[in-house]
Amino acid sequence: MESSVITPEHVLESLMNDGTIDALRLKIINQLKANEELKKTTISMVEQSKVLNTPGAEKQTKRELFDALRQELEAPVLEKASRSVWELILDNDVLGKEICDMVEKVFCRLSGRRPPLFPDSNGEAQQGKEHQEDPSSASRKRSFTEMNEGADNGDKASGETSAAAEECNPGPSSNPKT
């Protein structure tokens, strides 16, 4: 396969077919379930909800209350959960590093190259890269909030994806913050 170009789609397809994506999804779900801050925030949102604090709420059926709570809180709760997931994915110390390592391993397998393609934090020699990075531009972990500063609502999803790719590929690039 060395003569063909390995695209991100090839790597993603391989990760999907070998069960890696499902394993990552399970890890993310388990870490979300264990996130005490997210639980406390969600409980607080429910306790402060307009639906439960409206006169006559005690007369509504459980189903009516649940439907009204879902309508009121679904978007804000999912937003907080989404932020937590992105923080997990972009964390270079745990899950983010694991994702980058898996992607690199699959890319190397598909392309016939030997890992590591990029240097690790110990400064191992890099393979497959001819340029040297400027130490002053060393990749710094950004929070979800920092990553989205200055981005308009329409560009958030693409910004998240490109930022995640940049974290895995620390080559020379323009500053993603605009």
Disulfide bonds with the S-S distance in Angstrom:
Cys100-Cys168 2.14
